[in-house]
Amino acid sequence: MAEQNDLTERERALLDFEGNWWTLDDAKDELIRARFACNLDEYYQELNRLLEVPAALAHDPLVVRRLLRLRDRRRRARLDGPAQVDDARGGTNV
């Protein structure tokens, strides 16, 4: 019997795909449709739910942390609005 925290084969495949999709020849959206038989919205909803599962972090901590950082940056950008732009020195120009 599998433990409750184990990932499904599909969940592991999602994380593995996110870790190396750019090394493949096809466009990411085409690869998602072909490999996971879902549209982009469904894929990203499933991936975002997966990021909250502790077993996902245990499976591939680098990928999960990178995706969490990207998600947080996008959320902050939406909340801050387009006026906030980082300059080359790491500061912010308004």
Secondary structure, DSSP 8 states (H G I E B T S, - for coil): ---TT---HHHHHHHHHHHHGGGSSS-HHHHHHHHH-S-HHHHHHHHHHHTT-HHHHHH-HHHHHHHHHHHHHHHHHHHH-TT-EE-TTS-EE-
